[in-house]
């Protein structure tokens, strides 16, 4: 089991820089699912921070990047989400959020302070709309988080408290069934 890593803490436009491998600590091996594919381990602090950001702006979408580590064992990946970078200086409404030039500058500055963690995905809220990926969300995930099979997308609805994780399944984006107690249970393989 090796750790997938890069020289930069932030992925801009979905492009990664040089990689090198590290051995996976033995205590993490038990988190890896039995089958090939993707296993997500999302720290409670990640859920907590996403929830706090979303509840602070119940009338508008919020978004940001998810940081962590990625481990690979042949065709299987383990994504450990350990932190978030809230997107500031956005233009947001009840059904959309747009990253401005100032947003990206701020995210890069935040990411530089978070090394050696890397971007493992992104999150955004759907206030009062439920948990799903809209066509625009799918476009964003495909365009900016489409070049690695382990990128995740998280959606949180602060009105209902519902949360969901979406992952790559080949060329499709599907909801992910989480088995950990700190994660939601969603129907795996059901595209949203």
C-alpha positions in Angstrom: 0.0 0.0 0.0 1.5 3.3 -1.0 0.5 6.9 -0.4 -0.3 9.0 -3.4 1.2 12.4 -2.8 2.3 15.5 -4.8 4.5 18.6 -4.4 1.6 21.0 -4.2 -1.3 21.2 -1.6 -3.8 22.5 -4.1 -5.1 21.2 -7.4 -6.1 24.0 -9.7 -8.1 23.1 -12.7 -7.7 19.4 -11.8 -4.1 19.2 -12.8 -1.6 17.4 -10.5 2.1 17.8 -10.3 4.9 15.2 -9.6 4.0 12.2 -7.5 6.0 10.0 -5.2 4.9 7.0 -3.1 5.1 6.3 0.6 4.1 3.2 2.5 0.7 3.1 4.1 0.8 2.9 7.9 -0.4 -0.6 9.0 -3.2 0.8 11.2 -4.8 2.3 8.0 -4.8 -0.9 6.1 -7.9 -2.1 7.9 -9.9 0.9 6.6 -9.4 -0.2 3.0 -12.4 -2.0 1.6 -12.2 -5.7 0.7 -12.9 -5.1 -3.0 -11.1 -3.0 -5.6 -12.4 0.6 -5.9 -12.7 3.4 -3.5 -13.0 3.6 0.3 -13.6 7.0 2.0 -12.7 7.8 5.6 -14.1 11.2 6.4 -13.0 12.6 9.7 -15.8 13.9 12.0 -14.1 17.4 12.0 -14.6 17.6 8.2 -18.4 17.0 8.6 -18.5 19.4 11.5 -16.7 22.2 9.6 -18.8 21.7 6.5 -22.0 21.9 8.6 -20.8 25.0 10.5 -20.0 26.8 7.2 -23.4 25.8 5.6 -25.4 26.7 8.7 -23.7 30.1 8.9 -25.2 30.9 5.4 -28.6 29.1 5.3 -29.8 31.4 2.5 -26.9 30.8 0.1 -24.7 27.9 -1.1 -21.2 27.6 0.4 -18.3 25.6 -1.0 -14.7 24.7 -0.5 -12.0 22.1 -1.0 -11.5 18.9 1.0 -8.0 18.1 2.1 -6.5 14.8 3.1 -4.4 11.8 2.0 -4.9 9.2 -0.7 -3.5 5.7 -0.5 -3.4 3.2 -3.4 -3.1 -0.6 -3.4 -3.2 -1.8 -7.0 -6.8 -0.8 -8.2 -8.0 0.1 -4.7 -7.9 3.6 -3.2 -8.3 4.8 0.3 -9.2 8.5 0.6 -8.8 10.0 4.1 -10.5 13.4 4.3 -9.0 15.3 7.3 -9.7 18.9 6.7 -11.5 21.6 4.6 -10.6 24.9 3.1 -13.7 27.0 3.1 -14.1 29.2 0.0 -14.3 32.8 0.9 -14.9 35.8 -1.4 -17.5 33.8 -3.4 -20.5 35.1 -5.3 -23.4 32.9 -4.0 -27.2 32.6 -4.0 -29.7 30.0 -2.9 -28.9 27.7 -5.8 -25.4 28.5 -6.9 -21.9 29.5 -5.7 -19.2 30.9 -7.9 -15.5 31.0 -7.1 -14.0 34.4 -8.0 -10.3 35.3 -8.6 -10.1 36.4 -5.0 -11.6 33.0 -3.9 -8.8 31.1 -5.7 -6.1 33.3 -4.4 -7.3 32.8 -0.9 -7.6 29.0 -1.3 -4.1 28.8 -2.6 -2.8 30.8 0.4 -4.8 28.5 2.8 -3.5 25.4 1.0 0.1 26.4 1.3 -0.3 26.6 5.1 -1.8 23.0 5.1 1.1 21.1 3.5 1.6 18.1 3.2 -2.1 17.4 2.8 -3.5 17.5 -0.7 -6.8 18.3 -2.2 -9.0 15.1 -2.3 -12.2 16.7 -3.4 -14.7 19.5 -2.9 -17.9 20.3 -1.0 -20.8 22.6 -1.3 -24.2 23.1 0.3 -27.7 22.8 -1.1 -29.8 24.9 1.4 -33.3 23.3 1.6 -32.8 21.5 -1.7 -31.7 18.0 -0.6 -28.6 16.1 -1.5 -27.8 15.5 -5.2 -25.4 16.7 -7.9 -27.0 19.0 -10.3 -25.9 19.1 -14.0 -23.7 22.1 -13.1 -22.2 20.2 -10.1 -21.4 17.2 -12.4 -19.8 19.6 -14.9 -17.6 21.0 -12.1 -16.6 17.6 -10.9 -15.8 16.3 -14.4 -13.9 19.4 -15.3 -11.9 20.1 -12.2 -11.9 16.7 -10.4 -12.0 14.3 -13.3 -8.4 13.3 -13.8 -8.1 11.0 -10.8 -10.5 8.1 -9.8 -10.3 9.0 -6.1 -11.7 12.6 -6.1 -14.8 13.0 -4.0 -17.7 15.5 -3.9 -19.6 16.2 -0.8 -23.0 17.9 -0.6 -24.7 19.0 2.6 -28.2 20.4 3.1 -28.2 22.6 6.2 -32.0 22.7 6.4 -32.4 18.9 6.7 -28.9 17.9 7.9 -28.7 15.4 5.1 -25.3 14.9 3.6 -23.9 12.8 0.8 -20.6 11.7 -0.8 -20.2 11.2 -4.5 -17.4 9.3 -6.2 -16.2 8.2 -9.6 -17.4 4.8 -10.9 -15.7 4.5 -14.2 -17.0 7.6 -16.1 -20.1 8.0 -14.0 -20.4 9.9 -10.7 -22.4 7.9 -8.2 -23.5 8.3 -4.5 -21.2 6.4 -2.1 -22.4 4.1 0.7 -20.5 4.9 3.8 -20.1 2.2 6.4 -18.4 4.3 9.1 -20.6 5.6 12.0 -19.6 9.2 11.3 -20.8 9.0 7.7 -24.2 9.0 6.0 -25.5 5.8 4.4 -26.6 6.3 0.8 -27.6 3.9 -1.9 -24.4 2.9 -3.7 -24.5 3.0 -7.5 -27.5 5.3 -7.6 -26.5 8.3 -9.8 -27.7 11.6 -8.5 
